[in-house]
Amino acid sequence: MALEEFNTAPSQEAAALVRACADVDRWVWAIVAGRPYASVDDVTSAAEVVAVPWTDAEIDAALARHPRIGDRPLGAGADAEMSRREQADVASDAQTQAELAAGNAAYEARFGHVFLIRAAGRTAPEILAVLQQRLGNTPEDERQTAARELREIAALRLRGALTR
């Protein structure tokens, strides 16, 4: 959707676009309420500002819609399509895929949610290295790291959705 369309779309339509970037109700409606925006940079800046801080419940809501790194995102929704594009470069050899699966399982057992990282532009070995490093984080530090990654992903998704 072009920025001009976003600025003039019915609220529910604009909210659906934003929600595909991160399913955080307060964040979605704050961005929609901020219309009209002069530029895509203004929208993404607003998205970053409104997302700090996200509550634990908001982080959980956003995490719930993210697939595991290395898994093929399922579904026909806009958020699944965004995940497929973001993870396009994660395809790798069987050993790396197995290591990602084992790392995801260890991460979920330790932290209780999916491992989240901005996958766009990163290779599977890079993601695996970050996953292994983050397994050493405290739960509190990892929660903040996951929230930071969520905010970055949401802003990048919103930018992409408004520049297609």
C-alpha positions as CSV (number, residue, x, y, z in Angstrom):
1,M,0.0,0.0,0.0
2,A,1.3,3.4,-0.9
3,L,1.7,6.0,1.9
4,E,-1.0,8.1,0.4
5,E,-3.4,5.1,0.5
6,F,-2.4,4.3,4.1
7,N,-3.1,7.9,5.1
8,T,-6.6,7.9,3.7
9,A,-7.6,4.3,4.1
10,P,-10.5,3.4,6.5
11,S,-9.1,2.9,10.0
12,Q,-9.8,-0.9,10.0
13,E,-7.9,-1.3,6.7
14,A,-4.9,0.7,7.9
15,A,-4.9,-1.2,11.1
16,A,-4.9,-4.6,9.3
17,L,-1.7,-3.5,7.5
18,V,0.0,-2.4,10.7
19,R,-1.2,-5.5,12.6
20,A,0.5,-7.7,10.1
21,C,3.8,-6.1,11.1
22,A,3.2,-6.7,14.9
23,D,0.0,-7.9,16.6
24,V,0.1,-5.4,19.4
25,D,-3.2,-3.6,19.6
26,R,-2.1,-0.4,21.4
27,W,0.7,0.0,18.9
28,V,-1.5,-0.6,15.9
29,W,-4.1,1.9,16.9
30,A,-1.5,4.5,17.9
31,I,0.1,4.4,14.5
32,V,-3.3,4.5,12.8
33,A,-4.3,7.5,14.9
34,G,-1.2,9.3,14.0
35,R,-2.2,9.6,10.3
36,P,-1.6,11.4,8.1
37,Y,2.2,10.9,7.8
38,A,4.4,13.1,5.6
39,S,6.8,10.2,4.7
40,V,7.4,6.5,5.2
41,D,10.3,7.5,7.5
42,D,7.8,9.4,9.7
43,V,5.6,6.3,10.0
44,T,8.5,4.0,10.9
45,S,9.8,6.6,13.4
46,A,6.4,6.8,15.0
47,A,6.2,3.0,15.1
48,E,9.6,2.8,16.9
49,V,8.6,5.5,19.4
50,V,5.2,4.0,20.2
51,A,6.8,0.5,20.7
52,V,9.1,1.6,23.5
53,P,8.3,0.1,25.9
54,W,6.0,-2.8,24.9
55,T,4.6,-4.6,28.0
56,D,5.2,-8.3,28.6
57,A,1.7,-9.0,27.3
58,E,2.3,-7.0,24.1
59,I,5.6,-8.8,23.6
60,D,3.9,-12.1,24.0
61,A,1.2,-11.2,21.5
62,A,3.7,-10.2,18.9
63,L,5.9,-13.3,19.5
64,A,2.9,-15.6,19.1
65,R,2.6,-14.7,15.4
66,H,6.2,-15.4,14.6
67,P,7.3,-18.8,13.2
68,R,10.5,-20.5,14.3
69,I,13.6,-19.5,12.5
70,G,14.3,-22.0,9.8
71,D,10.7,-23.2,9.7
72,R,8.7,-22.4,6.6
73,P,6.1,-19.9,7.7
74,L,2.6,-21.3,7.1
75,G,-0.6,-19.5,6.4
76,A,-1.9,-17.1,3.8
77,G,-1.9,-13.9,5.9
78,A,0.2,-10.9,5.3
79,D,2.3,-11.6,8.4
80,A,3.1,-15.1,7.1
81,E,4.1,-13.7,3.7
82,M,6.4,-11.2,5.4
83,S,8.0,-14.0,7.4
84,R,8.5,-16.0,4.2
85,R,10.3,-13.1,2.6
86,E,12.4,-12.4,5.7
87,Q,13.5,-16.0,6.0
88,A,14.2,-16.5,2.3
89,D,18.0,-16.5,2.9
90,V,17.8,-18.8,5.9
91,A,17.5,-21.9,3.7
92,S,20.6,-24.0,4.3
93,D,22.1,-27.4,4.4
94,A,20.6,-30.2,6.5
95,Q,23.2,-30.0,9.3
96,T,22.6,-26.2,9.8
97,Q,18.8,-26.8,9.7
98,A,19.2,-29.5,12.3
99,E,21.3,-27.2,14.5
100,L,18.7,-24.5,14.1
101,A,16.0,-26.9,15.1
102,A,17.9,-28.0,18.2
103,G,18.8,-24.4,19.1
104,N,15.2,-23.3,18.7
105,A,14.1,-26.2,21.0
106,A,16.7,-25.3,23.6
107,Y,15.8,-21.6,23.4
108,E,12.1,-22.3,23.8
109,A,12.8,-24.6,26.8
110,R,14.9,-21.9,28.4
111,F,12.9,-18.8,27.7
112,G,9.3,-20.0,26.9
113,H,8.9,-18.4,23.5
114,V,10.3,-18.6,20.0
115,F,13.7,-17.3,19.3
116,L,13.3,-14.1,17.4
117,I,15.8,-12.3,15.3
118,R,15.7,-10.0,12.3
119,A,16.3,-12.7,9.7
120,A,16.2,-10.4,6.7
121,G,19.7,-10.1,5.2
122,R,21.2,-12.7,7.5
123,T,22.4,-16.2,6.6
124,A,21.5,-19.4,8.5
125,P,25.1,-19.7,10.0
126,E,24.9,-16.0,11.2
127,I,21.5,-16.6,12.8
128,L,22.7,-19.9,14.4
129,A,25.7,-18.1,15.9
130,V,23.5,-15.4,17.5
131,L,21.0,-18.1,18.7
132,Q,23.9,-19.9,20.5
133,Q,25.1,-16.6,22.0
134,R,21.7,-15.6,23.2
135,L,21.1,-18.9,25.0
136,G,23.6,-17.6,27.5
137,N,21.5,-14.5,28.3
138,T,19.5,-14.2,31.5
139,P,15.7,-14.4,31.0
140,E,15.5,-10.7,31.8
141,D,18.2,-9.7,29.3
142,E,16.7,-12.0,26.7
143,R,13.2,-10.5,27.1
144,Q,14.7,-7.1,26.4
145,T,16.6,-8.4,23.4
146,A,13.5,-10.2,22.0
147,A,11.5,-6.9,22.5
148,R,14.2,-5.0,20.6
149,E,14.2,-7.5,17.8
150,L,10.4,-7.3,17.6
151,R,10.5,-3.5,17.3
152,E,13.1,-3.7,14.6
153,I,11.2,-6.3,12.7
154,A,7.9,-4.4,13.0
155,A,9.4,-1.2,11.8
156,L,11.1,-2.9,8.8
157,R,7.9,-4.7,7.9
158,L,5.9,-1.5,8.1
159,R,8.5,0.3,5.9
160,G,8.3,-2.6,3.4
161,A,4.5,-2.6,3.4
162,L,4.3,1.1,2.7
163,T,6.9,1.1,-0.1
164,R,5.7,-1.7,-2.3
